């Protein structure tokens, strides 16, 4: 797999100064956690799930979650489990490369060893499990079950806990809950690929739902939780984890209250006015703004419920030529003693020691999402993906 692998090689050459690297399900965890990108959720009950997975993989999806939890009715869980086993077996029988990283979102710890056993040889296609409503008390049994299942089959399995419990939201219990979550995931650090934010559940606790003109960061109670999760679980001192961005719920809007949030000039410069209108009609301007705020607040990747959200997440994850230049300058060996230097673009100050962690993260993102050519912006990346 590689990001933007669905785009023709000659187009990638035009777009990228450094192309995204290739990776597999067996790549190092540090690389995979950064490469998750737009993780597409799908109900486990879909009758042609194997075909759906291959279709999405061919269109640029590199990670998927097959859901047995909130996306299906309680009564459909046995049907969903049987369908998962059948569809994985079907996939395993096909000679197909570039299957996305596949995770199953379970409801109970007991489902993990049961599904691993029922999958048989097809378990080789499974990258791990998504663990719902994760707290220390609820989460440890899930992690213990995953660890035991991994040992039983001899196949690496990752966990992606979802942080969505009301205990995490409520002010009086938040710090204690975060401390407990850290203890749990730190103990199983080698198996925790990323932490995911369940913002829809956060809103549910207060009867809220953000509209298509609002980002998660405009809902103050949600923004405060994201801030504290990053503060305590995503530090750049070696103790932190990758935290992914919240889901965007909209994919078409019939009526707007506020003006579009996409500036016209980037689209006029590359004659992509129609693309701008299409993005606005499908509520993508709000999504693009939220992705930018995700990255500004320390999140990487995003939960997605519609295929149309995938390309915007990936396009805005590509490292700009300017960012790449700054990161390289900051990390030059001769800069080990610190200091301040003017950026190669002569528009900012790069302070070596304070910006080092940012530079390291930027080069990791550059490895998996690539570096755009000097004259390429997110509009060209979006247009190339949509026209493929």
KARA-V636055 format. One record per residue. N is the residue number from 1. RES is the residue in one small letter. PHI is phi in radians with two decimals (999 if undefined). OMEGA is omega in radians with two decimals (999 if undefined). D_CENTER is the distance of its C-alpha to the mean C-alpha in Angstrom with 1 decimal. Layout:
N | RES | PHI | OMEGA | D_CENTER
N | RES | PHI | OMEGA | D_CENTER
//
This chain:
1 | x | 999 | 2.92 | 15.6
2 | x | -2.74 | 3.07 | 14.7
3 | x | -1.16 | -3.10 | 12.7
4 | x | 1.14 | 3.09 | 15.3
5 | x | -1.15 | 3.13 | 17.4
6 | x | -1.35 | -3.13 | 18.6
7 | x | -1.57 | -3.10 | 20.4
8 | x | -1.00 | -3.10 | 23.9
9 | x | -0.96 | -3.12 | 24.7
10 | x | -1.20 | 3.09 | 27.1
11 | x | -1.26 | 3.09 | 24.7
12 | x | -1.04 | -3.14 | 22.1
13 | x | -1.08 | 3.12 | 25.0
14 | x | -1.24 | -3.05 | 25.8
15 | x | -1.42 | -2.91 | 22.4
16 | x | -1.95 | 2.92 | 21.4
17 | x | -1.31 | 3.03 | 23.3
18 | x | -2.34 | -3.08 | 21.2
19 | x | -1.29 | 3.07 | 19.4
20 | x | -1.03 | -3.13 | 16.1
21 | x | -1.35 | 3.02 | 17.0
22 | x | -1.49 | 3.09 | 17.3
23 | x | -2.63 | 3.12 | 15.8
24 | x | -2.30 | 3.09 | 16.3
25 | x | -1.12 | 3.14 | 15.4
26 | x | -1.67 | 3.13 | 18.1
27 | x | -1.16 | 3.14 | 16.7
28 | x | -1.00 | -3.09 | 16.6
29 | x | -1.03 | -3.12 | 14.0
30 | x | -1.05 | 3.13 | 13.5
31 | x | -1.21 | -3.09 | 12.7
32 | x | -1.13 | -3.11 | 10.4
33 | x | -1.13 | 3.09 | 8.3
34 | x | -1.39 | -3.03 | 8.0
35 | x | -1.55 | -3.06 | 7.8
36 | x | -0.94 | 3.10 | 5.0
37 | x | 1.08 | 3.11 | 4.1
38 | x | -1.43 | -3.12 | 4.6
39 | x | -1.53 | -3.02 | 5.1
40 | x | -1.53 | 3.12 | 8.7
41 | x | -1.59 | 3.09 | 11.0
42 | x | -2.52 | 3.05 | 14.6
43 | x | -1.05 | -3.11 | 17.7
44 | x | -1.23 | -3.08 | 19.3
45 | x | -1.55 | -3.08 | 22.6
46 | x | -1.06 | -3.01 | 22.2
47 | x | -1.20 | 3.13 | 25.3
48 | x | -2.01 | -3.03 | 24.1
49 | x | -1.06 | -3.14 | 20.7
50 | x | -1.05 | 3.11 | 21.4
51 | x | -1.13 | 3.11 | 22.2
52 | x | -1.06 | -3.13 | 19.2
53 | x | -1.07 | -3.14 | 16.9
54 | x | -1.15 | 3.12 | 19.0
55 | x | -1.10 | -3.14 | 19.0
56 | x | -1.19 | 3.08 | 15.3
57 | x | -1.07 | -3.13 | 15.1
58 | x | -1.20 | -3.12 | 18.0
59 | x | -1.67 | 3.04 | 16.4
60 | x | 2.05 | 3.09 | 13.4
61 | x | -1.31 | 3.12 | 10.8
62 | x | -2.01 | 3.09 | 9.9
63 | x | -2.57 | 3.14 | 8.2
64 | x | -2.39 | 3.03 | 9.8
65 | x | -2.05 | 3.11 | 10.9
66 | x | -1.75 | -2.82 | 14.7
67 | x | -1.74 | 3.01 | 15.8
68 | x | -1.89 | -3.06 | 19.1
69 | x | -1.87 | -2.94 | 18.8
70 | x | -1.14 | -3.07 | 18.8
71 | x | -1.39 | 3.11 | 18.3
72 | x | -2.24 | 3.12 | 21.7
73 | x | -1.19 | 3.13 | 25.1
74 | x | -0.93 | -3.08 | 26.5
75 | x | -1.24 | -3.07 | 29.2
76 | x | -1.63 | -3.09 | 26.9
77 | x | -1.06 | 3.12 | 25.3
78 | x | -1.04 | 3.10 | 28.0
79 | x | -1.13 | 3.12 | 27.7
80 | x | -1.10 | 3.11 | 23.9
81 | x | -1.08 | -3.14 | 24.4
82 | x | -1.10 | 3.13 | 27.1
83 | x | -1.16 | 3.09 | 25.2
84 | x | -1.02 | -3.13 | 22.3
85 | x | -1.05 | -3.13 | 24.9
86 | x | -1.13 | -3.09 | 26.7
87 | x | -1.24 | 3.07 | 23.8
88 | x | -1.10 | 3.12 | 22.6
89 | x | -1.08 | 3.08 | 26.2
90 | x | -1.07 | 3.13 | 26.4
91 | x | -1.06 | -3.09 | 23.4
92 | x | -1.11 | -3.12 | 24.9
93 | x | -1.42 | -3.12 | 28.2
94 | x | -1.61 | 3.09 | 27.0
95 | x | -1.60 | -3.07 | 27.1
96 | x | -2.24 | 3.06 | 23.8
97 | x | -1.65 | 3.04 | 21.5
98 | x | 1.06 | 2.98 | 17.9
99 | x | -1.28 | -3.14 | 16.8
100 | x | -1.02 | 2.98 | 13.0
101 | x | -1.10 | -3.04 | 11.8
102 | x | -1.97 | 3.11 | 13.0
103 | x | -2.19 | 3.08 | 12.6
104 | x | -1.97 | 3.07 | 15.1
105 | x | -1.60 | -3.06 | 14.9
106 | x | -1.76 | 3.10 | 18.4
107 | x | -1.81 | -3.05 | 20.8
108 | x | -2.30 | 3.08 | 23.1
109 | x | -1.03 | -3.08 | 23.3
110 | x | -1.13 | 3.13 | 26.1
111 | x | -1.19 | -3.04 | 24.0
112 | x | -1.15 | 3.13 | 22.3
113 | x | -1.13 | -3.14 | 25.5
114 | x | -1.13 | 3.14 | 26.9
115 | x | -1.18 | 3.12 | 24.2
116 | x | -1.05 | 3.11 | 24.1
117 | x | -1.13 | -3.08 | 27.9
118 | x | -1.23 | 3.13 | 28.0
119 | x | -1.22 | 3.13 | 25.6
120 | x | 1.04 | -3.12 | 28.1
121 | x | -1.07 | -3.12 | 27.6
122 | x | -1.20 | 3.12 | 24.6
123 | x | -1.08 | 3.13 | 22.6
124 | x | -1.08 | 3.13 | 22.0
125 | x | -1.50 | -3.07 | 19.2
126 | x | -1.63 | 3.11 | 17.4
127 | x | -1.61 | 3.11 | 14.7
128 | x | 2.75 | -3.03 | 14.8
129 | x | -2.29 | 3.02 | 14.6
130 | x | -1.74 | -2.98 | 12.7
131 | x | -1.89 | -2.99 | 15.2
132 | x | -1.39 | 2.98 | 16.0
133 | x | 0.80 | -2.96 | 17.7
134 | x | -1.37 | 2.90 | 17.5
135 | x | -2.37 | 3.13 | 20.4
136 | x | -1.05 | -3.08 | 22.6
137 | x | -1.14 | -3.13 | 25.2
138 | x | -1.34 | -2.96 | 23.1
139 | x | -1.40 | -3.09 | 20.5
140 | x | -1.01 | 3.09 | 23.0
141 | x | -1.05 | 3.07 | 24.5
142 | x | -1.11 | -3.11 | 21.2
143 | x | -1.16 | 3.09 | 20.6
144 | x | -1.14 | 3.12 | 24.3
145 | x | -1.13 | 3.11 | 24.1
146 | x | -1.12 | 3.14 | 21.1
147 | x | -1.08 | 3.13 | 23.1
148 | x | -1.17 | 3.14 | 26.2
149 | x | -1.14 | 3.11 | 24.7
150 | x | -1.08 | 3.14 | 23.3
151 | x | -1.13 | -3.09 | 26.8
152 | x | -1.19 | -3.08 | 28.5
153 | x | -1.77 | -3.12 | 26.9
154 | x | 1.16 | -3.09 | 26.4
155 | x | -2.26 | -3.08 | 22.9
156 | x | -1.10 | 3.12 | 19.9
157 | x | -2.26 | 3.14 | 17.6
158 | x | -1.76 | 3.01 | 14.6
159 | x | -1.95 | 2.96 | 13.8
160 | x | -2.24 | 3.10 | 10.7
161 | x | -1.14 | 3.06 | 12.8
162 | x | -1.82 | -3.14 | 12.2
163 | x | -1.63 | -3.03 | 14.0
164 | x | -2.62 | -3.08 | 16.0
165 | x | -1.30 | 3.04 | 19.6
166 | x | -1.00 | 3.11 | 22.4
167 | x | -1.05 | 3.11 | 23.6
168 | x | -1.35 | -3.09 | 20.6
169 | x | -1.41 | -3.04 | 21.3
170 | x | -1.23 | -3.06 | 25.1
171 | x | -1.03 | -3.02 | 26.5
172 | x | -1.22 | -3.12 | 29.1
173 | x | -2.08 | -2.98 | 26.9
174 | x | -1.12 | -3.07 | 23.6
175 | x | -1.10 | 3.12 | 24.5
176 | x | -1.07 | 3.12 | 26.1
177 | x | -1.15 | 3.12 | 23.1
178 | x | -1.12 | 3.09 | 20.7
179 | x | -1.09 | 3.11 | 23.3
180 | x | -1.15 | 3.09 | 23.4
181 | x | -1.04 | 3.13 | 19.7
182 | x | -1.08 | 3.13 | 19.9
183 | x | -1.02 | -3.09 | 22.9
184 | x | -1.16 | -3.06 | 21.3
185 | x | -1.30 | 3.10 | 18.1
186 | x | -1.17 | 3.12 | 20.3
187 | x | -1.12 | -3.13 | 22.8
188 | x | -1.97 | -3.01 | 20.3
189 | x | -0.92 | -3.08 | 18.3
190 | x | -1.16 | -3.10 | 18.5
191 | x | -1.84 | -3.12 | 16.8
192 | x | -1.66 | -3.07 | 13.9
193 | x | -1.41 | -3.13 | 10.8
194 | x | -2.85 | 3.02 | 8.6
195 | x | -1.86 | -3.09 | 9.5
196 | x | -1.97 | -3.10 | 8.1
197 | x | -1.74 | 3.12 | 10.1
198 | x | -1.73 | -3.03 | 12.5
199 | x | -1.19 | 3.10 | 13.9
200 | x | -1.07 | 3.09 | 15.9
201 | x | -1.18 | 3.07 | 17.8
202 | x | -1.00 | -3.13 | 18.4
203 | x | -1.09 | -3.11 | 20.0
204 | x | -1.04 | -3.11 | 21.9
205 | x | -1.11 | 3.14 | 23.7
206 | x | -2.08 | 3.14 | 25.4
207 | x | 1.17 | -3.08 | 25.8
208 | x | -1.88 | 2.96 | 23.5
209 | x | -2.68 | -3.11 | 21.3
210 | x | -1.27 | 3.13 | 20.1
211 | x | -1.48 | -3.11 | 21.4
212 | x | -1.21 | 3.09 | 20.0
213 | x | -1.61 | -3.08 | 21.7
214 | x | -2.10 | 3.01 | 19.9
215 | x | -1.70 | 3.08 | 16.6
216 | x | -1.04 | -3.08 | 15.5
217 | x | -1.41 | 3.04 | 17.2
218 | x | -1.48 | 3.08 | 20.4
219 | x | -1.64 | -2.90 | 20.7
220 | x | -1.06 | -3.14 | 22.2
221 | x | -1.14 | 3.10 | 22.0
222 | x | -1.26 | -3.13 | 18.2
223 | x | -1.04 | -3.13 | 17.9
224 | x | -1.18 | 3.11 | 20.2
225 | x | -1.18 | 3.12 | 18.0
226 | x | -0.99 | 3.14 | 14.9
227 | x | -1.02 | -3.11 | 17.4
228 | x | -1.25 | 3.08 | 18.9
229 | x | -1.10 | 3.11 | 15.7
230 | x | -1.11 | -3.12 | 14.9
231 | x | -0.99 | -3.00 | 18.6
232 | x | -1.74 | -3.02 | 19.1
233 | x | -2.14 | -3.08 | 16.0
234 | x | -2.25 | -3.11 | 14.3
235 | x | -1.21 | -3.09 | 17.5
236 | x | -1.65 | -3.10 | 18.1
237 | x | -1.72 | -3.13 | 21.2
238 | x | 1.71 | 3.13 | 20.0
239 | x | -1.66 | -2.98 | 19.6
240 | x | -1.48 | 3.12 | 16.0
241 | x | -2.17 | 2.97 | 12.7
242 | x | -1.18 | 3.06 | 9.1
243 | x | -2.04 | -3.06 | 8.1
244 | x | -1.68 | -3.09 | 4.9
245 | x | -1.29 | -3.09 | 6.3
246 | x | -1.29 | -3.11 | 8.7
247 | x | -1.23 | 2.99 | 9.5
248 | x | -1.83 | -2.92 | 11.9
249 | x | -1.54 | -2.94 | 14.9
250 | x | -1.89 | 3.03 | 17.1
251 | x | -2.43 | 2.92 | 17.8
252 | x | -2.88 | -3.09 | 21.5
253 | x | -2.18 | -3.12 | 23.7
254 | x | -1.45 | -3.08 | 27.5
255 | x | -2.56 | -3.09 | 28.7
256 | x | -1.98 | 3.03 | 27.5
257 | x | -1.72 | -3.06 | 28.9
258 | x | -1.90 | 3.11 | 27.8
259 | x | -1.13 | 3.06 | 27.9
260 | x | -1.02 | -3.07 | 24.9
261 | x | -1.77 | 3.13 | 22.7
262 | x | -1.78 | 3.06 | 22.6
263 | x | -1.11 | -3.11 | 25.3
264 | x | -1.38 | -2.95 | 27.6
265 | x | -1.03 | -3.14 | 28.5
266 | x | -1.07 | -3.13 | 25.5
267 | x | -1.44 | 3.09 | 26.0
268 | x | -1.12 | -3.08 | 29.8
269 | x | -1.10 | -3.11 | 29.7
270 | x | -2.03 | 3.07 | 28.2
271 | x | 0.95 | -3.11 | 30.0
272 | x | -2.19 | -3.11 | 26.9
273 | x | -1.09 | 3.14 | 28.3
274 | x | -1.11 | 3.09 | 27.7
275 | x | -1.09 | 3.12 | 24.0
276 | x | -1.07 | -3.14 | 23.9
277 | x | -1.11 | 3.12 | 25.9
278 | x | -1.15 | 3.13 | 23.7
279 | x | -1.11 | 3.14 | 20.5
280 | x | -1.16 | -3.11 | 22.6
281 | x | -1.10 | -3.11 | 24.0
282 | x | -1.80 | 3.07 | 20.6
283 | x | 1.13 | -3.09 | 19.4
284 | x | -1.35 | 3.13 | 17.0
285 | x | -1.14 | 3.06 | 18.6
286 | x | -1.15 | 3.10 | 17.3
287 | x | -1.08 | -3.12 | 13.7
288 | x | -1.07 | 3.11 | 14.2
289 | x | -1.14 | -3.13 | 15.7
290 | x | -1.14 | 3.10 | 13.1
291 | x | -1.05 | 3.12 | 10.4
292 | x | -1.10 | 3.11 | 13.2
293 | x | -1.24 | 3.03 | 13.8
294 | x | -0.93 | -3.06 | 10.4
295 | x | -1.17 | 3.13 | 11.0
296 | x | -1.11 | -3.11 | 14.6
297 | x | -1.75 | 2.99 | 14.0
298 | x | 1.64 | 3.13 | 12.1
299 | x | -1.70 | -3.12 | 8.5
300 | x | -2.40 | -3.06 | 5.9
301 | x | 1.45 | -3.09 | 2.6
302 | x | -2.81 | 3.00 | 3.5
303 | x | -1.34 | -3.10 | 5.6
304 | x | -2.25 | 3.12 | 8.2
305 | x | -2.03 | 3.12 | 11.8
306 | x | -2.50 | -3.10 | 13.4
307 | x | -1.00 | -3.12 | 13.4
308 | x | -1.18 | 3.14 | 14.6
309 | x | -1.47 | -2.98 | 11.4
310 | x | -1.18 | -3.08 | 9.7
311 | x | -1.07 | 3.08 | 12.0
312 | x | -1.01 | 3.10 | 12.0
313 | x | -1.08 | -3.10 | 8.3
314 | x | -1.23 | -3.13 | 9.4
315 | x | -1.10 | -3.14 | 12.8
316 | x | -1.45 | 3.05 | 12.1
317 | x | -1.62 | 3.10 | 10.1
318 | x | -1.12 | 3.13 | 13.4
319 | x | -1.40 | 3.10 | 15.7
320 | x | -1.24 | 3.11 | 18.9
321 | x | -1.05 | 3.14 | 22.2
322 | x | -1.17 | 3.09 | 23.3
323 | x | -1.03 | -3.12 | 20.4
324 | x | -1.08 | 3.13 | 21.0
325 | x | -1.08 | 3.12 | 24.7
326 | x | -1.10 | -3.10 | 24.4
327 | x | -1.10 | 3.12 | 22.3
328 | x | -1.09 | -3.13 | 24.7
329 | x | -1.09 | -3.11 | 27.7
330 | x | -1.11 | -3.04 | 26.5
331 | x | -1.67 | 3.09 | 26.0
332 | x | -1.05 | -3.10 | 29.3
333 | x | -0.93 | -3.10 | 31.4
334 | x | -1.23 | 3.12 | 34.2
335 | x | -1.64 | -3.07 | 32.2
336 | x | -1.00 | -3.13 | 31.9
337 | x | -1.48 | 3.11 | 34.5
338 | x | 1.76 | -3.13 | 32.6
339 | x | 1.87 | -3.12 | 34.0
340 | x | -2.18 | 3.10 | 33.1
341 | x | -2.46 | 3.07 | 32.9
342 | x | -1.36 | -3.12 | 32.7
343 | x | -1.14 | 3.10 | 29.7
344 | x | -1.07 | 3.10 | 30.6
345 | x | -1.48 | 3.07 | 29.8
346 | x | 0.95 | -3.12 | 32.5
347 | x | -2.22 | -3.12 | 30.6
348 | x | -2.82 | 3.07 | 29.3
349 | x | -1.72 | 2.98 | 30.0
350 | x | -1.89 | 3.12 | 28.1
351 | x | -1.74 | -2.84 | 29.1
352 | x | -1.03 | -3.05 | 28.4
353 | x | -1.21 | -3.14 | 28.0
354 | x | -1.13 | -3.08 | 26.0
355 | x | -1.66 | -3.06 | 23.6
356 | x | -1.12 | -3.12 | 23.3
357 | x | -1.08 | 3.07 | 20.1
358 | x | -1.04 | -3.11 | 18.4
359 | x | -1.11 | 3.12 | 19.9
360 | x | -1.12 | 3.11 | 18.7
361 | x | -1.15 | -3.13 | 15.0
362 | x | -1.13 | 3.14 | 15.6
363 | x | -1.21 | 3.04 | 17.3
364 | x | -1.17 | 3.09 | 14.5
365 | x | -1.12 | 3.10 | 12.1
366 | x | -1.10 | -3.14 | 15.2
367 | x | -1.12 | -3.03 | 15.6
368 | x | -1.60 | -3.12 | 12.5
369 | x | -1.84 | 3.12 | 12.2
370 | x | 1.54 | 3.12 | 16.0
371 | x | -2.12 | -3.13 | 18.4
372 | x | -1.23 | 3.01 | 19.9
373 | x | -1.09 | -2.98 | 23.7
374 | x | -1.00 | -3.07 | 25.6
375 | x | -1.77 | -3.07 | 26.4
376 | x | -1.93 | 3.08 | 23.0
377 | x | -2.08 | -3.06 | 20.7
378 | x | -1.16 | 3.14 | 17.8
379 | x | -1.13 | 3.12 | 20.4
380 | x | -1.14 | 3.12 | 21.6
381 | x | -1.15 | 3.09 | 18.2
382 | x | -1.11 | -3.10 | 17.6
383 | x | -1.10 | -3.13 | 21.2
384 | x | -1.13 | 3.13 | 21.1
385 | x | -1.20 | -3.13 | 18.2
386 | x | -1.27 | -3.11 | 19.9
387 | x | -1.55 | -3.10 | 23.3
388 | x | -1.17 | 999 | 22.4
//
